[in-house]
Amino acid sequence: MDYIAYLRFVLAFALVLGLIFLCAYIARRLGYGGKLGGPRHRRLQVVETGSIDNKSRLVLVRRDNVEHLLAISQSTMVVIESNIVPTPAADSKPIKTLAKPRRGRIKKQ
């Protein structure tokens, strides 16, 4: 084979790769990028999870700025509470304890 055939192969390969990247760019711009896509408005969000036991979990889900508390196990899902309006993060303050922790040694008896 001569150099012209190799050159044609390299140019065709570059053209195919260019078309693949162009299609991927257009798909990302149209919102079909999945996790690879840029930031976009997401309506569904898992706010917090907690474990009840080895097989059950509590999940706090936010959809359209309304939260729902779900209990999820291996075979069932139960809505514990729905239509919870979330409180702003600025309102949540740490709980003050009444008793101050003691410092020093613990005496053995």
N, C-alpha and C positions, 0 to 999 in steps of 0.2 A: 504494500500500500504506500502511496505517496503522501507527502505532507498535506496536500489539499484535503484528503479524506480525514486525516486527523484534525485538521482545522475545522472542517465541517462538523465533526463529532463534538468538539469542544464548544463551538458556537451553538449547536443545537442543545447541548446539555445546559449551557448557561441560559439559553432562552427558556427552557423548561423550568429551571430553578427560579428564574425571574418571574415567570407566570405563577408559580406556586406561592412565592412571597407576595406577589401582587394580590392574589386571591385571599391570602391570610390577612393582609393589611385591610382590604375592603371588608372582610368579615368582621374584623375587630372594630372598625369604624361604624359598622351597622349594628353592633351589639351582640354578635354571635361568638364572642371570644371566650366565653366561659370564665374560668378563673384567670386566664391569661389576659383577659380584657382589662381595660382601664377602670378607674373608679366610676361607679354608676349608682343610681339610687336603688337600694335594696329594700324591699317591703318586708321581708321576713328575716328575723334575727334571733338567735339563741342568746338570751341575756345572761342566764345563769343556770347551772346544773348542780344537783346535789344527790348524794347517794343515800338511799334508805337502807338497803341491805345489798347483798352481793348480786341480786337479780333485779332490783327495782331502783328507779331513779326519779327524782323530781326535776322537771325542766320548766324554766320560765321562758316563754317565747313571746317576742314582740312582733306584732303585725300592724302596720299603719298606726303606730304610736299607741296601740292598745295591747296590754300584756295578758297572757293566758298561762295559768299554772296547770301543768300536766303531770300525771303520775304514769310512768312507763315501766312495764315489766316485759318479760320475754314474749308473752302471748296477748297482753291487753294494754290498752291505753285509756285512761280515765281523765276527763277534764275536771279538775278540782275546783278551779275558780276561773271565770272568764270575765272579759271586759274590765280588767284592772287598768286604771289610769296611772301611768308611772309618775312618780314624784321626781322633781328635778334633783340633780346630784348636789346642788348647793344646799338643799334643805336637810339632807342626811348628815347628821352630826354624830360623832362618836358618843357612846353612852358613858356618862361619868359614873365612876364607882364611888360608893359611899365610904367604904373602908379602904384605908391605905395599906399597901402591902408592907409586912414587917421585914425588917432587915436584921441580920445578925444570925447567930448560931441557934440551932434548935437543941434544947437541953434534952439529954437522954435520961430516961427514968428507969 
